[in-house]
Amino acid sequence: MLRNGEFMRYWSSSILNGFGSYISALALPLCSVLLLHATPAQMGMLGASAAIPFALLALPAGVFLDRNRKLPVLLGSKAVMAATLGSIPLAYWLGLLSIEWMYVVSFITGACSVVGGGAEQIFLTNLIGRDRLTDAQSKFAATDSAARLIAPGIAGILIQWLTAPFAVLVNAIGFVVSILLLRNLNATDPKPAPSNKHPLRDIHDGLLFIWGQPLLRTLAWGAGVWHMLFYGYAALCVLFSTRELGMTAGMLGMAQMVGGVGVLMSSLLLKPLNTRFGAGITMQIGLGLTAFAFATMPMIPANLFGSPTASAVACGGLSLFLDCGVMLFFMPYMTMRQKVTPDAYLGRMVSTMRFLTVATAPLGALTAGYIGEHFSIRTGMVCVAVGGVALSVAMALSSAMRSAQHQTAPAVS
């Protein structure tokens, strides 16, 4: 694969966008928390705004992707992302930036993730073939770990030097460069044969296909509950770090950099765990690690051992477990669902699964924001922790997951 020039261009684009997304992942919430003084409820609304497009657009997006070439869709979504993110520093410079502006930006970027993200997954399958998906995912995990390790620190420095809105501009520029890398990509991207079915019929068929696959059905409800919990956690995490632990943007960036070590660990552990224990157990290990991070984070005191620096270090250590767990959960998840789906259903499967798994996320973000607003931020995070432990137990007891325990991915060469 390293001798495949088309894959290398695709991988380069992925690396660029990965760095940019990690910068925005810190800069966007800090725009709301530090500059706009957002409340927990408003942070919950911000998280919900990013997830609502999955509920509204995921199912029709699947039909759209199955009926159209993927590369133009992918390029179009990146162009919209660049313009949307670029509007943040512009609005800030003009004195127009508000929490409502951030809601709109969050919604549009979520919509681009639904359509463009689905096109990206399918295009990768067409580019390299199903038998190389695990190999590609391992490579993506390795470079993603580098981005996760370096980008938050860069983001912290940029935010302190230039303010958070202008740090977001780095990601917008990255999307422009990504378009230039991919626009003339010579890859298999045939236009699907015209369909005479009504789009609602195709949506129905996609839902029916997933319902008829016990593994996909289990993955859907498991990932759906996990996304609800994660979006609740994400709505409160930056508030918890800055207001409860007193961390600066630089400290928060450094703490999140440790999460990159967790991503690197996952890239090293994925193949041996999957080979020895199977995809099902690998996923459950990842789920258990995320539950551990959810449960331990709200226990960190403001001055651990009498030092706020120790609290920041503890926060960073838990980011390591969380990021490692996320990758170990979703890498096998994505590979397994691709392997059991025929080509004709790939677009609908990806988008329908994204609908089923992320449609619950707004509820998690809004509920966590409400609890944080009316009780306390720590109380909201404790509720997320209880849900994470319960989900880990339920998935471990699932018969479909036990039957998937010996489904290993192709060996990585």
Residue, then its C-alpha position, 0 to 999 in steps of 0.5 A: m500500500l505504501r507503493n500506491g501513490e493514490f493511497m498515499r495522497y489520500w493518506s496525506s489528506s487524512i493526516l492533514n485533516g486529522f491535525g486540523s480536527y484535533i486543533s478545532a476539537l480544543a479551539l471550538p469549545l474554548c471559543s464558547v467557554l472562554l470568549l462567550h462564557a457559555t453555560p453548561a446548558q449552552m455547551g449541551m446545546l452546542g454538542a447537540s447541534a453537531a449531532i442533530p444532522f445525523a438524525l435528520l440527514a443520515l438516512p437520505a444521505g445513504v441513498f444519495l451516496d449509493r446513487n452518486r460518485k463519492l469523490p465529488v461529494l467528499l470534495g464538496s463537503k471539505a469545501v463547505m467545512a473550510a468556509t464554515l470554519g473560516s467564518i469563525p475568525l471573520a465573525y470574531w474580527l467583526g465583533l459578530l461572534s456569538i453562541e448562536w453563531m457557534y450553534v450554526v457552525s456546529f450544525i453545518t460541520g455535523a452535516c458535512s460529517v454525515v455526508g462527507g464522512g460517509a463518502e470518505q468511508i466508502f471511497l476508501t473501500n473502493l480505493i484499496g479493497r475490503d481485504r486491506l481495510t484493517d491494514a489501512q486502519s492501522k496506518f491511519a491509527a498510527t498517524d492519528s496518534a501522532a496528530r493526537l499527540i502533537a496537535p492539542g499542544i499546538a492548539g494550546i499555543l495558538i489559542q494563547w498567542l492568537t485566540a481560539p477563533f484564529a486557531v480554527l483558521v488553521n483547520a480551515i486552511g487544511f481543508v483547502v489543501s486537502i481538496l488540492l490533494l484529492r481533486n485529481l485522484n485517479a481511483t475507482d469511483p464509478k457512478p452507480a447504475p440509476s435506480n428506479k426505486h423511491p428513496l424511501r424504499d431504499i431507506h426502508d431496505g437499508l434499515l431492514f438489512i441492518w435489522g436482519q443482521p444480528l451483529l449489525r443490530t447489536l453494534a447499532w444499539g451499542a454504539g448508539v448508547w456509547h455516542m449518547l454518553f460520549y456527547g454528554y461527556a464532551a459537553l461537560c469536559v472542557l467546562f470541568s477542566t477549566r472551571e473545576l480544575g482551573m486549567t488554562a488553554g495551554m494546560l488543557g492542550m498539554a493534557q490532551m496531548v497525552g491522549g495521543v499516546g493512547v491512540l499510539m498504544s491502540s495502533l500497536l495493540l489492535k493487531p495482536l489483540n484482534t489476532r489473539f482474542g478476536a474482534g468482539i473481545t477487542m471491542q469490549i476491551g476498548l469499551g471498558l477503557t472508555a468506561f474507566a475514563f468516564a468513571t474516574m474523571p469526575m473523581i479528580p479534585a481541583n488540587l490533587f495532592g495540593s497541586p493543580t498541576a497534579s490534577a492536570v496530569a491526572c486529567g491527561g492520564l485519563s485522556l490516554f485511557l479514553d483515546c486508546g479505548v475509543m480506537l480499540f472500540f471503533m476500529p474493529y467496529m468499522t471493519m466488521r460492519q464493512k465486511v458483512t455488507p455487500d457493495a450495493y448496501l455500503g452507502r445505506m449501511v454506513s449512513t443508516m448505522r450513523f443515523l442509528t448510532v448518533a441520533t441519540a447523541p443530542l439527548g446525551a449532550l442536552t441531558a448532561g448540560y441540563i444536569g450540569e446547569h441545575f446540579s453540578i458539572r461533576t454530577g453530570m459526569v458521574c451520570v455519564a460514568v454510570g451509563g458507561v459501566a452499564l453499557s460495558v456489562a450489557m455488551a459483554l453479555s450480548s450473544a451477538m458480541r460473543s459470536a463475533q469474538h473469533q472474527t479476526a480481521p485479515a493479517v496486516s502485512 
